[in-house]
């Protein structure tokens, strides 16, 4: 079974794939994701819509997560802070960004899923 550290790698790789089918199993049904724009997406359906829009807008994206700091980890709950960086092409022009993020994970017996993500 995946541990929280494995989840972080799997989630970053899934996001970098720009394929919702890879991201979906890692997202909790009640997930809440706040993008660096301040826009909040609540529930897996809204999160899916937002991620699919990003995947469609950003071509050849590379995404990385570094400087992970675990705030807490237990058998059912984990929270971590991280730095993120992305680059790709929007409308055929180079684009990119970086910032800090916070994630809350939950394990309800079926493995780790993302409950909260806040990017800034």
OpenMM code with the backbone's topology and positions (N, CA, C; nanometers):
from openmm import Vec3, app, unit

residues = "UNK UNK UNK UNK UNK UNK UNK UNK UNK UNK UNK UNK UNK UNK UNK UNK UNK UNK UNK UNK UNK UNK UNK UNK UNK UNK UNK UNK UNK UNK UNK UNK UNK UNK UNK UNK UNK UNK UNK UNK UNK UNK UNK UNK UNK UNK UNK UNK UNK UNK UNK UNK UNK UNK UNK UNK UNK UNK UNK UNK UNK UNK UNK UNK UNK UNK UNK UNK UNK UNK UNK UNK UNK UNK UNK UNK UNK UNK UNK UNK UNK UNK UNK UNK UNK UNK UNK UNK UNK UNK UNK UNK UNK UNK UNK UNK UNK UNK UNK UNK UNK UNK UNK UNK UNK UNK UNK UNK UNK UNK UNK UNK UNK UNK UNK UNK UNK UNK UNK UNK".split()
positions = [
    Vec3(0.0846, -0.1193, 0.0000),
    Vec3(0.0000, 0.0000, 0.0000),
    Vec3(0.0885, 0.1248, 0.0000),
    Vec3(0.0433, 0.2268, -0.0672),
    Vec3(0.1176, 0.3514, -0.0811),
    Vec3(0.1252, 0.4257, 0.0528),
    Vec3(0.2423, 0.4814, 0.0840),
    Vec3(0.2558, 0.5678, 0.2017),
    Vec3(0.2443, 0.7132, 0.1563),
    Vec3(0.2378, 0.8090, 0.2488),
    Vec3(0.2233, 0.9495, 0.2079),
    Vec3(0.3352, 0.9987, 0.1158),
    Vec3(0.4578, 0.9547, 0.1399),
    Vec3(0.5687, 0.9970, 0.0544),
    Vec3(0.5502, 0.9461, -0.0888),
    Vec3(0.5034, 0.8221, -0.1019),
    Vec3(0.4760, 0.7664, -0.2343),
    Vec3(0.3615, 0.8422, -0.3014),
    Vec3(0.2627, 0.8840, -0.2218),
    Vec3(0.1508, 0.9603, -0.2763),
    Vec3(0.2013, 1.0885, -0.3421),
    Vec3(0.2903, 1.1609, -0.2748),
    Vec3(0.3419, 1.2876, -0.3281),
    Vec3(0.4040, 1.2654, -0.4657),
    Vec3(0.4853, 1.1621, -0.4785),
    Vec3(0.5483, 1.1314, -0.6074),
    Vec3(0.4435, 1.0942, -0.7118),
    Vec3(0.3501, 1.0091, -0.6727),
    Vec3(0.2461, 0.9656, -0.7666),
    Vec3(0.1598, 1.0826, -0.8114),
    Vec3(0.1255, 1.1716, -0.7197),
    Vec3(0.0415, 1.2872, -0.7522),
    Vec3(0.1149, 1.3835, -0.8456),
    Vec3(0.2409, 1.4119, -0.8161),
    Vec3(0.3191, 1.5011, -0.9032),
    Vec3(0.3324, 1.4406, -1.0433),
    Vec3(0.3584, 1.3112, -1.0502),
    Vec3(0.3703, 1.2449, -1.1801),
    Vec3(0.2368, 1.2453, -1.2547),
    Vec3(0.1282, 1.2246, -1.1830),
    Vec3(-0.0044, 1.2258, -1.2455),
    Vec3(-0.0357, 1.3644, -1.3014),
    Vec3(-0.0061, 1.4687, -1.2239),
    Vec3(-0.0289, 1.6052, -1.2731),
    Vec3(0.0578, 1.6338, -1.3949),
    Vec3(0.1818, 1.5908, -1.3901),
    Vec3(0.2730, 1.6151, -1.5021),
    Vec3(0.2270, 1.5421, -1.6285),
    Vec3(0.1520, 1.4352, -1.6125),
    Vec3(0.1031, 1.3599, -1.7288),
    Vec3(-0.0048, 1.4368, -1.8046),
    Vec3(-0.0684, 1.5328, -1.7391),
    Vec3(-0.1802, 1.6101, -1.7945),
    Vec3(-0.2945, 1.5178, -1.8377),
    Vec3(-0.3133, 1.4086, -1.7644),
    Vec3(-0.4153, 1.3093, -1.7942),
    Vec3(-0.5024, 1.2902, -1.6704),
    Vec3(-0.6273, 1.3388, -1.6766),
    Vec3(-0.7156, 1.3300, -1.5603),
    Vec3(-0.7330, 1.1854, -1.5142),
    Vec3(-0.7303, 1.0902, -1.6044),
    Vec3(-0.7470, 0.9495, -1.5670),
    Vec3(-0.6383, 0.9047, -1.4693),
    Vec3(-0.5200, 0.9651, -1.4765),
    Vec3(-0.4131, 0.9333, -1.3816),
    Vec3(-0.4284, 1.0092, -1.2504),
    Vec3(-0.4868, 1.1281, -1.2571),
    Vec3(-0.5037, 1.2114, -1.1378),
    Vec3(-0.6246, 1.1659, -1.0556),
    Vec3(-0.7323, 1.1302, -1.1216),
    Vec3(-0.8613, 1.1008, -1.0572),
    Vec3(-0.8539, 1.0041, -0.9394),
    Vec3(-0.7837, 0.8918, -0.9488),
    Vec3(-0.7822, 0.7989, -0.8347),
    Vec3(-0.7152, 0.8551, -0.7100),
    Vec3(-0.6402, 0.9624, -0.7268),
    Vec3(-0.5668, 1.0225, -0.6147),
    Vec3(-0.6435, 1.1363, -0.5484),
    Vec3(-0.7607, 1.1706, -0.6014),
    Vec3(-0.8384, 1.2846, -0.5514),
    Vec3(-0.9624, 1.2343, -0.4782),
    Vec3(-0.9808, 1.2814, -0.3563),
    Vec3(-1.0961, 1.2457, -0.2730),
    Vec3(-1.2234, 1.3040, -0.3322),
    Vec3(-1.3348, 1.2378, -0.3134),
    Vec3(-1.4632, 1.2869, -0.3656),
    Vec3(-1.4996, 1.4250, -0.3116),
    Vec3(-1.4557, 1.4562, -0.1894),
    Vec3(-1.4871, 1.5855, -0.1265),
    Vec3(-1.3700, 1.6836, -0.1337),
    Vec3(-1.2811, 1.6627, -0.2282),
    Vec3(-1.1606, 1.7460, -0.2382),
    Vec3(-1.1949, 1.8938, -0.2568),
    Vec3(-1.1052, 1.9772, -0.2065),
    Vec3(-1.1140, 2.1217, -0.2239),
    Vec3(-0.9759, 2.1698, -0.2672),
    Vec3(-0.9685, 2.2282, -0.3868),
    Vec3(-0.8411, 2.2747, -0.4424),
    Vec3(-0.8510, 2.4243, -0.4690),
    Vec3(-0.7533, 2.4985, -0.4173),
    Vec3(-0.7448, 2.6421, -0.4401),
    Vec3(-0.6221, 2.6694, -0.5259),
    Vec3(-0.6456, 2.7248, -0.6444),
    Vec3(-0.5347, 2.7577, -0.7335),
    Vec3(-0.4690, 2.8873, -0.6895),
    Vec3(-0.3499, 2.9141, -0.7426),
    Vec3(-0.2758, 3.0346, -0.7057),
    Vec3(-0.3481, 3.1617, -0.7483),
    Vec3(-0.4472, 3.1509, -0.8357),
    Vec3(-0.5298, 3.2661, -0.8737),
    Vec3(-0.6294, 3.3022, -0.7635),
    Vec3(-0.6452, 3.2122, -0.6655),
    Vec3(-0.7428, 3.2323, -0.5594),
    Vec3(-0.8737, 3.1605, -0.5857),
    Vec3(-0.8901, 3.1053, -0.7033),
    Vec3(-1.0134, 3.0340, -0.7384),
    Vec3(-1.0202, 2.9013, -0.6636),
    Vec3(-1.1351, 2.8758, -0.6000),
    Vec3(-1.1566, 2.7557, -0.5204),
    Vec3(-1.2455, 2.6587, -0.5977),
    Vec3(-1.2061, 2.5329, -0.5993),
    Vec3(-1.2815, 2.4270, -0.6667),
    Vec3(-1.3166, 2.3224, -0.5613),
    Vec3(-1.4453, 2.3021, -0.5380),
    Vec3(-1.4921, 2.2158, -0.4310),
    Vec3(-1.5635, 2.0942, -0.4877),
    Vec3(-1.5225, 1.9771, -0.4420),
    Vec3(-1.5797, 1.8518, -0.4891),
    Vec3(-1.5031, 1.7999, -0.6083),
    Vec3(-1.4969, 1.6690, -0.6212),
    Vec3(-1.4155, 1.6066, -0.7255),
    Vec3(-1.4579, 1.6488, -0.8657),
    Vec3(-1.5877, 1.6673, -0.8894),
    Vec3(-1.6341, 1.7077, -1.0230),
    Vec3(-1.5814, 1.8461, -1.0608),
    Vec3(-1.5830, 1.9401, -0.9659),
    Vec3(-1.5300, 2.0753, -0.9928),
    Vec3(-1.3789, 2.0713, -1.0100),
    Vec3(-1.3121, 1.9914, -0.9281),
    Vec3(-1.1669, 1.9784, -0.9388),
    Vec3(-1.1317, 1.9197, -1.0750),
    Vec3(-1.2050, 1.8193, -1.1175),
    Vec3(-1.1810, 1.7601, -1.2494),
    Vec3(-1.1960, 1.8640, -1.3603),
    Vec3(-1.3019, 1.9403, -1.3544),
    Vec3(-1.3259, 2.0432, -1.4566),
    Vec3(-1.2098, 2.1433, -1.4621),
    Vec3(-1.1639, 2.1869, -1.3457),
    Vec3(-1.0543, 2.2839, -1.3379),
    Vec3(-0.9239, 2.2244, -1.3904),
    Vec3(-0.8937, 2.1014, -1.3505),
    Vec3(-0.7702, 2.0382, -1.3955),
    Vec3(-0.7743, 2.0133, -1.5456),
    Vec3(-0.8877, 1.9665, -1.5962),
    Vec3(-0.8979, 1.9422, -1.7404),
    Vec3(-0.8784, 2.0726, -1.8185),
    Vec3(-0.9310, 2.1833, -1.7662),
    Vec3(-0.9126, 2.3134, -1.8324),
    Vec3(-0.7648, 2.3508, -1.8335),
    Vec3(-0.6956, 2.3298, -1.7221),
    Vec3(-0.5516, 2.3581, -1.7174),
    Vec3(-0.4754, 2.2688, -1.8139),
    Vec3(-0.5091, 2.1412, -1.8155),
    Vec3(-0.4392, 2.0482, -1.9043),
    Vec3(-0.4581, 2.0897, -2.0502),
    Vec3(-0.5770, 2.1371, -2.0835),
    Vec3(-0.6055, 2.1784, -2.2210),
    Vec3(-0.5335, 2.3086, -2.2567),
    Vec3(-0.5176, 2.3970, -2.1593),
    Vec3(-0.4578, 2.5281, -2.1851),
    Vec3(-0.3055, 2.5241, -2.1914),
    Vec3(-0.2441, 2.4340, -2.1140),
    Vec3(-0.0981, 2.4302, -2.1035),
    Vec3(-0.0467, 2.3079, -2.1788),
    Vec3(0.0287, 2.3327, -2.2828),
    Vec3(0.0849, 2.2234, -2.3633),
    Vec3(0.2287, 2.1944, -2.3201),
    Vec3(0.2658, 2.0672, -2.3295),
    Vec3(0.4016, 2.0222, -2.2964),
    Vec3(0.4453, 2.0699, -2.1587),
    Vec3(0.3555, 2.0601, -2.0637),
    Vec3(0.3866, 2.1071, -1.9282),
    Vec3(0.4837, 2.0134, -1.8579),
    Vec3(0.5769, 2.0735, -1.7870),
    Vec3(0.6581, 1.9995, -1.6908),
    Vec3(0.6220, 2.0558, -1.5540),
    Vec3(0.6085, 1.9693, -1.4563),
    Vec3(0.5632, 2.0070, -1.3230),
    Vec3(0.6506, 1.9354, -1.2219),
    Vec3(0.6970, 2.0088, -1.1219),
    Vec3(0.7789, 1.9461, -1.0182),
    Vec3(0.7435, 1.9998, -0.8810),
    Vec3(0.7683, 1.9156, -0.7826),
    Vec3(0.7452, 1.9480, -0.6418),
    Vec3(0.8767, 1.9260, -0.5686),
    Vec3(0.9186, 2.0248, -0.4903),
    Vec3(1.0435, 2.0146, -0.4146),
    Vec3(1.0220, 2.0696, -0.2734),
    Vec3(1.1243, 2.0583, -0.1920),
    Vec3(1.1261, 2.1133, -0.0552),
    Vec3(1.0031, 2.0725, 0.0251),
    Vec3(0.9735, 1.9442, 0.0239),
    Vec3(0.8572, 1.8931, 0.0968),
    Vec3(0.8864, 1.8954, 0.2462),
    Vec3(0.7940, 1.9525, 0.3204),
    Vec3(0.8029, 1.9558, 0.4670),
    Vec3(0.6754, 1.8932, 0.5228),
    Vec3(0.6903, 1.7827, 0.5934),
    Vec3(0.5748, 1.7150, 0.6523),
    Vec3(0.5351, 1.7849, 0.7813),
    Vec3(0.4127, 1.8313, 0.7869),
    Vec3(0.3602, 1.8957, 0.9071),
    Vec3(0.3173, 1.7884, 1.0066),
    Vec3(0.2489, 1.6860, 0.9537),
    Vec3(0.2049, 1.5744, 1.0371),
    Vec3(0.1769, 1.4541, 0.9495),
    Vec3(0.1956, 1.3366, 1.0065),
    Vec3(0.1630, 1.2110, 0.9394),
    Vec3(0.1112, 1.1133, 1.0432),
    Vec3(-0.0002, 1.0508, 1.0113),
    Vec3(-0.0513, 0.9414, 1.0930),
    Vec3(-0.0992, 0.8328, 0.9971),
    Vec3(-0.1662, 0.7327, 1.0478),
    Vec3(-0.2158, 0.6261, 0.9606),
    Vec3(-0.3322, 0.6709, 0.8736),
    Vec3(-0.3997, 0.7795, 0.9140),
    Vec3(-0.5196, 0.8222, 0.8413),
    Vec3(-0.5157, 0.9656, 0.7898),
    Vec3(-0.4160, 1.0433, 0.8293),
    Vec3(-0.4135, 1.1863, 0.7983),
    Vec3(-0.2692, 1.2308, 0.7806),
    Vec3(-0.2452, 1.3143, 0.6815),
    Vec3(-0.1108, 1.3704, 0.6612),
    Vec3(-0.1251, 1.5093, 0.5998),
    Vec3(-0.0325, 1.5969, 0.6323),
    Vec3(-0.0310, 1.7321, 0.5754),
    Vec3(0.1137, 1.7700, 0.5470),
    Vec3(0.1338, 1.8356, 0.4322),
    Vec3(0.2686, 1.8771, 0.3955),
    Vec3(0.2677, 2.0093, 0.3204),
    Vec3(0.3819, 2.0775, 0.3271),
    Vec3(0.4073, 2.2012, 0.2543),
    Vec3(0.5097, 2.1689, 0.1466),
    Vec3(0.5098, 2.2461, 0.0383),
    Vec3(0.6019, 2.2178, -0.0713),
    Vec3(0.6185, 2.3389, -0.1603),
    Vec3(0.7233, 2.3368, -0.2410),
    Vec3(0.7429, 2.4325, -0.3492),
    Vec3(0.7005, 2.3632, -0.4779),
    Vec3(0.6408, 2.4383, -0.5703),
    Vec3(0.6072, 2.3807, -0.7000),
    Vec3(0.6577, 2.4716, -0.8111),
    Vec3(0.6864, 2.4100, -0.9242),
    Vec3(0.7316, 2.4813, -1.0436),
    Vec3(0.6661, 2.4160, -1.1644),
    Vec3(0.6258, 2.4995, -1.2576),
    Vec3(0.5720, 2.4454, -1.3820),
    Vec3(0.6174, 2.5326, -1.4980),
    Vec3(0.6257, 2.4699, -1.6140),
    Vec3(0.6509, 2.5446, -1.7360),
    Vec3(0.5897, 2.4674, -1.8515),
    Vec3(0.5541, 2.5403, -1.9519),
    Vec3(0.4933, 2.4818, -2.0696),
    Vec3(0.4628, 2.5906, -2.1700),
    Vec3(0.3640, 2.5668, -2.2540),
    Vec3(0.3261, 2.6627, -2.3575),
    Vec3(0.1760, 2.6899, -2.3502),
    Vec3(0.1423, 2.8175, -2.3489),
    Vec3(0.0031, 2.8605, -2.3556),
    Vec3(-0.0092, 2.9454, -2.4815),
    Vec3(-0.1000, 2.9069, -2.5688),
    Vec3(-0.1153, 2.9734, -2.6987),
    Vec3(0.0182, 2.9805, -2.7728),
    Vec3(0.0925, 2.8709, -2.7667),
    Vec3(0.2216, 2.8567, -2.8360),
    Vec3(0.3299, 2.9513, -2.7857),
    Vec3(0.3095, 3.0099, -2.6677),
    Vec3(0.4102, 3.0982, -2.6086),
    Vec3(0.4586, 3.0362, -2.4780),
    Vec3(0.5895, 3.0440, -2.4500),
    Vec3(0.6412, 2.9892, -2.3247),
    Vec3(0.5720, 3.0532, -2.2039),
    Vec3(0.5396, 2.9704, -2.1070),
    Vec3(0.4752, 3.0181, -1.9840),
    Vec3(0.5270, 2.9339, -1.8686),
    Vec3(0.5120, 2.9854, -1.7488),
    Vec3(0.5549, 2.9099, -1.6319),
    Vec3(0.5199, 2.9827, -1.5044),
    Vec3(0.5431, 2.9138, -1.3962),
    Vec3(0.5161, 2.9726, -1.2664),
    Vec3(0.5700, 2.8844, -1.1560),
    Vec3(0.5664, 2.9394, -1.0370),
    Vec3(0.6133, 2.8662, -0.9201),
    Vec3(0.5447, 2.9241, -0.7975),
    Vec3(0.5555, 2.8538, -0.6874),
    Vec3(0.4971, 2.9013, -0.5632),
    Vec3(0.5092, 2.7977, -0.4542),
    Vec3(0.4315, 2.8208, -0.3471),
    Vec3(0.4267, 2.7297, -0.2324),
    Vec3(0.2892, 2.6674, -0.2287),
    Vec3(0.2836, 2.5475, -0.1769),
    Vec3(0.1566, 2.4788, -0.1657),
    Vec3(0.1437, 2.4067, -0.0333),
    Vec3(0.0204, 2.3746, -0.0004),
    Vec3(-0.0132, 2.2964, 0.1177),
    Vec3(-0.1113, 2.1887, 0.0751),
    Vec3(-0.0864, 2.0666, 0.1162),
    Vec3(-0.1783, 1.9564, 0.0864),
    Vec3(-0.2152, 1.8837, 0.2143),
    Vec3(-0.3392, 1.8393, 0.2186),
    Vec3(-0.3900, 1.7543, 0.3256),
    Vec3(-0.4353, 1.6245, 0.2596),
    Vec3(-0.3854, 1.5134, 0.3110),
    Vec3(-0.4192, 1.3813, 0.2597),
    Vec3(-0.5013, 1.3056, 0.3627),
    Vec3(-0.5836, 1.2145, 0.3145),
    Vec3(-0.6629, 1.1318, 0.4035),
    Vec3(-0.6563, 0.9877, 0.3554),
    Vec3(-0.6532, 0.8959, 0.4500),
    Vec3(-0.6551, 0.7535, 0.4193),
    Vec3(-0.7741, 0.6939, 0.4930),
    Vec3(-0.8779, 0.6626, 0.4174),
    Vec3(-0.9994, 0.6059, 0.4762),
    Vec3(-1.0054, 0.4545, 0.4595),
    Vec3(-0.8888, 0.3940, 0.4410),
    Vec3(-0.8807, 0.2498, 0.4285),
    Vec3(-0.8613, 0.2006, 0.2869),
    Vec3(-0.8815, 0.2892, 0.1891),
    Vec3(-0.8632, 0.2522, 0.0490),
    Vec3(-0.7392, 0.3156, -0.0114),
    Vec3(-0.6504, 0.3657, 0.0719),
    Vec3(-0.5292, 0.4324, 0.0253),
    Vec3(-0.5399, 0.5833, 0.0403),
    Vec3(-0.4311, 0.6507, 0.0169),
    Vec3(-0.4211, 0.7946, 0.0345),
    Vec3(-0.4874, 0.8686, -0.0801),
    Vec3(-0.5626, 0.9726, -0.0470),
    Vec3(-0.6203, 1.0613, -0.1468),
    Vec3(-0.6034, 1.2060, -0.1015),
    Vec3(-0.6053, 1.2950, -0.1999),
    Vec3(-0.5937, 1.4375, -0.1735),
    Vec3(-0.7271, 1.4919, -0.1260),
    Vec3(-0.7289, 1.5509, -0.0090),
    Vec3(-0.8501, 1.6124, 0.0439),
    Vec3(-0.8479, 1.7633, 0.0217),
    Vec3(-0.7321, 1.8265, 0.0438),
    Vec3(-0.7187, 1.9717, 0.0302),
    Vec3(-0.5851, 2.0028, -0.0352),
    Vec3(-0.5892, 2.0955, -0.1300),
    Vec3(-0.4657, 2.1500, -0.1868),
    Vec3(-0.4847, 2.3006, -0.2023),
    Vec3(-0.3866, 2.3757, -0.1555),
    Vec3(-0.3897, 2.5203, -0.1654),
    Vec3(-0.2576, 2.5661, -0.2251),
    Vec3(-0.2653, 2.6296, -0.3415),
    Vec3(-0.1464, 2.6773, -0.4106),
    Vec3(-0.1395, 2.8291, -0.4027),
    Vec3(-0.0232, 2.8812, -0.3773),
    Vec3(-0.0089, 3.0252, -0.3687),
    Vec3(0.1236, 3.0714, -0.4230),
] * unit.nanometer
topology = app.Topology()
chain = topology.addChain("A")
for resn in residues:
    res = topology.addResidue(resn, chain)
    for name in ("N", "CA", "C"):
        topology.addAtom(name, app.Element.getBySymbol(name[0]), res)
